[in-house]
Each structure stands twice: as structure tokens, then as C-alpha cells.
Amino acid sequence: MSRVKRSIKADDLSEVISLFHEYEQTVYGTVQTSLKMIRDLVVKTEREDKVGLWVRGVLRGVSFLTHRDHRLPSLVLTVKDEGTEGYIEELVKSLIESGKRWKAEGIREKSIVISANTPEERIAFEKAGFSIQRHWHQMSTELTETAVPVSPYLVRPFILETDDCALYEAYEEIFADHYDYHPTTWEEFNQRFFIPGDSTDRWLLMIDKEKVIGFVLSRADGETKVGEITHLGMKREYRRMGLGLQLLRQSFDGLHRAGMTHAALLVDSDSPTHAALLYKKAGMTIQRTFTRYDLPL
């Protein structure tokens, strides 16, 4: 069987899109990743960190490795046929090679982070030395016009270049007690959150006496009509007062006004703040659960 494994090029985009759609339809029952997100992954990922596997001239799998502080978030997608396990094993080797290169170029510890959605993926990841770290839920809700509760504190839109440092300081304090927290430098935070071309229009801050006490960060996808809640956080002394729920509902309202039909997010099933319970109160339900695997390098 003729196999070719090489770096993915811009000319491969249409094949990669087709593979994403086939994988997601098979595994999730619906397409979840927008064309823009796939295009950005192909265009912005470094050459050595995006690999495709062609069998008899047909793309059967891809792997992508990205860089975020001490973590190297990655993914492997393959078609489902008699060669699936072999495809995954080949692509995992490429991930590990890329991860080791990142490790060699820096002084911080590095871990490849990846999620397993199928039995074949779990088998291949464990065979390669990955270990289970956490189980995550994907939750979603349909957005409808609803009354927004009045907050006892000021809730306002994030102002780019004015609120940047305040958001950074609040983020570091709020997530210090969360799983896998590592202190983030301002440069790392800036690189991760303020990506050229990405909008901050759906970010909200909750203010008490001119200090940021909580925030919700979301983004609207005009293609899928799904608004993604990427981060929701409250300072410790303001938790369990219903404020996170108020922020979430205000975010839902803004996304609905922007034309989104659904809101979705990912949550740690063992969150120390029991975040999944809050999301259920907001009307969200679990759509699927997946397993996070890590490989320290």
C-alpha cells in the first residue's frame, strides 16, 4: 500500500476540510469546525507541525501541533476504515517529533496535550506513552430571546488597549486554583488572547469599584451560528453569589443579538468551582464527553 507522510501545504486545504467534515460527521454527528478555523490551522501552523498522511493518493489523516506556554495542544483526525489504528500511530509519531523540537528550543517543560474521541485514538495514545489526565464535557444550549438579569455590579464591554492589563491580572488571580494552572507572563497572555484578526467585541467585564472581578470571553462564528464561550471566571470572594450565571446570561443575550442560534463551551468535569452545575442552571446540556491525554517531553 502506497503511503506518503509529509507537511501539509496551502494547496491541500480542500482535502483537509473534507477530512475534518468526514471525521466530525462520523464522531460527533455534525460538523463543528468552521472553514475559517480549519483555514487558520492550515495557514498559521508551522510547516513541521502540520502533517498529512496520504494512502494511494487520498488523504486519510492529519495531525497538528500548536504552542501555548508549557502546553502543546494537538489533534489527530483520521478517516474510519480498516487502517485507522495504523494511521493514528503514524501521525502520533509526527506529533512527538514536533514536540521534542519545541522542547529542544526552550527551557520550560513541555507536554503534548490531546483529546481522544474514539476507542482507536485511546489505544494509540496510550501505546505511545500518553496518560489520561482529565475528562471534559462539551456543553451547549439553544439561544432564544430572554430577559437579562440586573447585576449588582457594573457589566460592560471589554475595551481593547484600555482593559488589557486589568484583564490579565484578573485572569491570573481567578485561574490560579484551576487544574493545570501555570503562571503566564504578560507576553504569553498577549500572544494567546490578542490574536490579529480575532475580535474582542463579545468580551464582557464585571466591575466592582473600578476593579475587574469577573469576565466572560466569547466569540461569534457567523458560519456555524454557534457562539463559543472560551472563558468565564470570577474572583474567589465573589463566587457562589450568582454573578457567574448573570455574566453567562448576558453573554448569551449578546450572542443571540449577533445572530447566533446556539452557545457552546468546554468544561472540566472535575472543575474545583463545579462549573458544569452553573452551566446546567443556564440551560446548557452535555453533548459529549472526551478524554484529555498528556505526554510530558
LUMSELO-199817 format. One record per residue (C-alpha): residue number from 1; residue in one letter; x, y, z. Coordinates in Angstrom, 2 decimals. Example, Ala and Ser with C-alpha at 12.3 -4.5 7.8 and 13.67 -1.06 7.14 Angstrom:
  resi  resn        u        v        w
     1     a    12.30    -4.50     7.80
     2     s    13.67    -1.06     7.14
end
This chain:
  resi  resn        u        v        w
     1     m     0.00     0.00     0.00
     2     s     1.50     3.34    -1.09
     3     r     1.76     5.76     1.84
     4     v     3.10     9.31     1.86
     5     k     3.51    11.35     5.03
     6     r     4.51    14.98     4.57
     7     s     3.92    18.53     5.72
     8     i     0.54    19.96     4.80
     9     k     0.62    22.80     2.26
    10     a    -1.88    25.52     1.42
    11     d    -2.80    23.57    -1.72
    12     d    -4.05    20.74     0.49
    13     l    -6.73    22.90     2.16
    14     s    -9.74    21.45     0.32
    15     e    -8.68    17.90     1.22
    16     v    -8.14    18.87     4.85
    17     i   -11.59    20.48     5.01
    18     s   -13.20    17.34     3.59
    19     l   -11.36    15.20     6.15
    20     f   -12.47    17.44     9.04
    21     h   -16.07    17.25     7.88
    22     e   -16.00    13.47     7.44
    23     y   -14.40    12.96    10.88
    24     e   -16.82    15.25    12.68
    25     q   -19.88    13.80    10.98
    26     t   -18.72    10.31    11.92
    27     v   -17.67    11.05    15.51
    28     y   -19.93    13.95    16.57
    29     g   -22.83    13.54    14.19
    30     t   -22.43    17.12    12.96
    31     v   -19.81    19.46    11.53
    32     q   -18.44    21.65    14.33
    33     t   -15.34    23.37    12.97
    34     s   -15.82    26.38    10.71
    35     l   -13.97    26.80     7.44
    36     k   -12.14    29.81     8.91
    37     m   -10.83    27.77    11.84
    38     i    -9.62    25.00     9.53
    39     r    -8.05    27.52     7.18
    40     d    -6.27    29.26    10.06
    41     l    -4.96    25.93    11.30
    42     v    -3.53    25.08     7.88
    43     v    -2.11    28.54     7.20
    44     k    -0.82    29.54    10.64
    45     t     0.60    26.27    11.98
    46     e     4.33    25.96    11.38
    47     r     5.35    23.75     8.48
    48     e     6.90    20.96    10.56
    49     d     3.90    20.85    12.94
    50     k     1.17    20.04    10.39
    51     v     1.37    16.62     8.81
    52     g    -0.87    14.73     6.42
    53     l    -0.95    11.02     5.63
    54     w    -1.92    10.04     2.10
    55     v    -2.72     6.45     1.17
    56     r    -2.89     5.72    -2.56
    57     g    -3.12     9.45    -3.20
    58     v    -6.05    10.03    -0.81
    59     l    -5.71    11.99     2.44
    60     r    -6.52     9.59     5.30
    61     g    -5.37    11.57     8.33
    62     v    -3.83    14.79     9.65
    63     s    -2.01    15.93    12.77
    64     f    -1.48    19.47    14.05
    65     l     0.66    20.62    16.96
    66     t     0.39    24.16    18.33
    67     h     2.29    26.03    21.01
    68     r     0.83    27.54    24.21
    69     d     3.06    28.26    27.23
    70     h     4.09    24.86    28.71
    71     r     1.44    23.00    26.71
    72     l     1.47    21.86    23.13
    73     p    -2.22    21.48    22.22
    74     s    -2.55    18.97    19.39
    75     l    -5.04    17.00    17.38
    76     v    -5.14    13.92    15.20
    77     l    -8.01    13.26    12.80
    78     t    -8.33    10.22    10.57
    79     v   -10.94     8.53     8.45
    80     k   -12.51     5.40     9.84
    81     d   -11.61     2.25     7.90
    82     e    -9.55    -0.89     8.33
    83     g    -6.34     1.16     8.58
    84     t    -7.47     3.67    11.21
    85     e    -5.27     2.50    14.08
    86     g    -2.19     2.50    11.85
    87     y    -2.94     6.00    10.58
    88     i    -3.22     7.32    14.13
    89     e     0.02     5.66    15.21
    90     e     1.89     7.19    12.25
    91     l     0.57    10.67    12.96
    92     v     1.23    10.46    16.69
    93     k     4.90     9.80    15.86
    94     s     4.92    13.08    13.94
    95     l     3.39    14.92    16.90
    96     i     6.07    13.60    19.24
    97     e     8.84    14.59    16.83
    98     s     7.41    18.13    16.62
    99     g     7.01    18.32    20.39
   100     k    10.60    17.30    21.01
   101     r    11.76    20.02    18.65
   102     w     9.79    22.64    20.61
   103     k    11.25    21.26    23.84
   104     a    14.79    21.49    22.45
   105     e    14.26    25.15    21.54
   106     g    13.14    26.26    25.03
   107     i    13.94    25.81    28.70
   108     r    10.43    25.22    30.05
   109     e     8.89    21.83    30.50
   110     k     6.64    20.84    27.63
   111     s     3.71    18.44    27.40
   112     i     1.75    17.42    24.34
   113     v    -1.97    17.74    25.10
   114     i    -4.54    15.91    23.01
   115     s    -8.12    14.67    23.32
   116     a    -9.34    11.18    22.49
   117     n   -12.80    10.84    21.00
   118     t   -12.73     7.23    19.78
   119     p   -11.51     3.85    21.09
   120     e    -8.88     3.73    18.34
   121     e    -7.46     7.06    19.47
   122     r    -7.33     5.99    23.11
   123     i    -5.47     2.80    22.21
   124     a    -2.93     4.61    20.02
   125     f    -2.30     7.42    22.52
   126     e    -1.74     5.04    25.43
   127     k     0.51     2.86    23.28
   128     a     2.65     5.94    22.55
   129     g     3.01     6.74    26.26
   130     f     0.24     9.30    26.76
   131     s    -1.64     9.14    30.06
   132     i    -5.19    10.13    30.98
   133     q    -5.35    13.46    32.81
   134     r    -8.93    14.65    32.74
   135     h   -12.40    14.21    31.30
   136     w   -14.05    17.21    29.68
   137     h   -17.65    17.92    28.71
   138     q   -18.80    19.79    25.65
   139     m   -21.99    21.62    26.63
   140     s   -24.39    23.70    24.55
   141     t   -27.76    25.42    24.57
   142     e   -30.12    26.90    22.04
   143     l   -30.21    30.69    22.21
   144     t   -33.57    32.44    22.46
   145     e   -34.67    35.92    23.43
   146     t   -34.75    36.02    27.23
   147     a   -34.75    38.66    29.95
   148     v   -31.28    39.54    31.18
   149     p   -30.99    39.73    35.00
   150     v   -29.86    43.01    36.52
   151     s   -26.40    42.72    38.04
   152     p   -25.49    44.42    41.33
   153     y   -22.16    45.26    39.71
   154     l   -21.31    47.08    36.51
   155     v   -21.07    44.81    33.46
   156     r   -19.57    46.43    30.40
   157     p   -17.78    45.52    27.16
   158     f   -14.02    44.98    27.23
   159     i   -12.13    47.95    25.77
   160     l    -9.10    46.90    23.76
   161     e    -5.81    48.62    24.74
   162     t    -7.51    50.07    27.84
   163     d    -8.51    46.93    29.77
   164     d    -5.74    44.61    28.59
   165     c    -3.61    44.69    31.76
   166     a    -6.62    44.59    34.10
   167     l    -7.94    41.51    32.31
   168     y    -4.52    39.84    32.50
   169     e    -4.24    40.46    36.25
   170     a    -7.77    39.18    36.88
   171     y    -7.14    36.09    34.73
   172     e    -4.01    35.17    36.67
   173     e    -5.78    35.54    40.02
   174     i    -9.00    33.79    39.03
   175     f    -7.46    30.71    37.42
   176     a    -4.66    30.22    39.96
   177     d    -6.70    27.47    41.69
   178     h    -7.70    25.68    38.49
   179     y    -6.30    22.47    37.07
   180     d    -3.04    22.75    35.13
   181     y    -2.53    26.41    36.02
   182     h     0.92    27.79    35.33
   183     p     1.79    31.47    35.83
   184     t     1.62    33.28    32.50
   185     t     3.81    36.21    31.56
   186     w     2.20    39.27    30.01
   187     e     3.90    38.43    26.71
   188     e     2.43    34.90    26.71
   189     f    -1.02    36.19    27.64
   190     n    -0.89    38.84    24.95
   191     q     0.16    36.31    22.31
   192     r    -2.55    33.84    23.31
   193     f    -5.53    36.18    23.69
   194     f    -4.91    39.12    21.39
   195     i    -4.59    37.40    18.04
   196     p    -4.56    39.66    14.97
   197     g    -7.86    39.35    13.13
   198     d    -9.75    37.91    16.13
   199     s   -12.46    40.11    17.60
   200     t   -12.86    41.02    21.28
   201     d   -16.32    42.50    20.66
   202     r   -18.02    39.71    22.66
   203     w   -15.90    40.07    25.78
   204     l   -17.60    41.35    28.96
   205     l   -16.10    42.53    32.25
   206     m   -17.78    42.74    35.67
   207     i   -16.51    45.69    37.69
   208     d   -16.59    46.49    41.42
   209     k   -15.02    49.80    42.49
   210     e   -13.14    50.10    39.19
   211     k   -11.59    46.63    39.58
   212     v   -12.28    43.64    37.34
   213     i   -13.88    40.94    39.49
   214     g   -15.06    38.65    36.70
   215     f   -15.23    38.26    32.96
   216     v   -16.72    36.20    30.18
   217     l   -14.95    35.87    26.84
   218     s   -16.85    34.60    23.83
   219     r   -16.72    34.69    20.06
   220     a   -19.41    34.53    17.41
   221     d   -18.97    32.26    14.41
   222     g   -21.06    33.63    11.57
   223     e   -20.58    30.43     9.59
   224     t   -21.75    27.84    12.11
   225     k   -24.01    30.29    14.02
   226     v   -22.50    28.96    17.25
   227     g   -21.20    31.33    19.89
   228     e   -18.30    29.82    21.81
   229     i   -17.75    30.73    25.45
   230     t   -13.99    30.43    25.76
   231     h   -13.51    31.69    29.35
   232     l   -15.73    32.51    32.31
   233     g   -14.20    33.45    35.63
   234     m   -14.99    35.16    38.94
   235     k   -12.60    36.18    41.69
   236     r   -12.79    33.82    44.65
   237     e   -14.52    36.21    47.08
   238     y   -17.30    36.87    44.54
   239     r   -18.11    33.24    43.79
   240     r   -21.33    31.44    44.79
   241     m   -23.31    34.67    44.57
   242     g   -24.93    34.02    41.21
   243     l   -22.65    36.50    39.45
   244     g   -21.13    33.98    37.07
   245     l   -24.63    32.98    35.96
   246     q   -25.51    36.63    35.35
   247     l   -22.38    37.12    33.24
   248     l   -23.14    33.98    31.27
   249     r   -26.71    35.04    30.54
   250     q   -25.58    38.48    29.42
   251     s   -23.12    36.79    27.10
   252     f   -25.92    34.57    25.73
   253     d   -28.02    37.67    25.09
   254     g   -25.21    39.36    23.17
   255     l   -24.55    36.25    21.09
   256     h   -28.27    35.88    20.30
   257     r   -28.42    39.52    19.18
   258     a   -25.40    38.82    16.96
   259     g   -27.38    36.12    15.14
   260     m   -26.05    33.04    16.90
   261     t   -28.51    30.16    17.29
   262     h   -26.53    28.20    19.90
   263     a   -23.87    28.74    22.55
   264     a   -21.27    26.11    23.39
   265     l   -18.29    25.61    25.68
   266     l   -15.90    23.05    27.12
   267     v   -15.72    22.40    30.85
   268     d   -13.52    20.28    33.09
   269     s   -15.72    17.57    34.63
   270     d   -13.70    17.93    37.87
   271     s   -13.67    21.74    37.96
   272     p   -12.94    22.98    41.52
   273     t   -15.71    25.58    41.09
   274     h   -18.23    22.96    39.91
   275     a   -18.66    24.99    36.75
   276     a   -20.73    22.31    35.00
   277     l   -23.51    22.86    37.56
   278     l   -23.56    26.57    36.77
   279     y   -23.83    25.87    33.06
   280     k   -26.69    23.46    33.65
   281     k   -28.51    26.22    35.58
   282     a   -28.11    28.37    32.49
   283     g   -29.87    25.70    30.43
   284     m   -26.83    24.03    28.90
   285     t   -26.67    20.28    28.43
   286     i   -23.78    17.87    27.90
   287     q   -23.41    16.91    24.24
   288     r   -20.37    14.69    24.56
   289     t   -17.51    13.83    26.90
   290     f   -13.93    13.33    25.80
   291     t   -10.68    12.34    27.48
   292     r    -7.63    14.55    27.75
   293     y    -4.27    12.82    27.37
   294     d    -0.85    14.33    28.16
   295     l     2.66    13.30    27.18
   296     p     5.45    15.10    29.12
   297     l     8.54    15.56    26.99
end
